[in-house]
């Protein structure tokens, strides 16, 4: 998330809240990506039951 420049969107005095928001966004994105890969692995293992 450090490659995205969010400084123009952050108001002065709100740096702490912005960092917390970025952490939550990062956690949500990471959770979604990891869940996708775990479900993909599960689906690929379930394929052998189809044949």
Steps between C-alpha positions, in 0.01 A plus 500: 500500500800730520515534123164677493534869583211588729659814648281743303187331639605519865406807699751657737466360849337179373814300421435243773145432383621471142764244597242294690267515199781388270578210735135390497485526120818293476355235732178482296689465171734239647211302643321500166806389306591225747141376509495483121819292489382266776168443324681448168717232659191336650320507164800348323513219757126438456541454124613140539160412649333603173678237292 
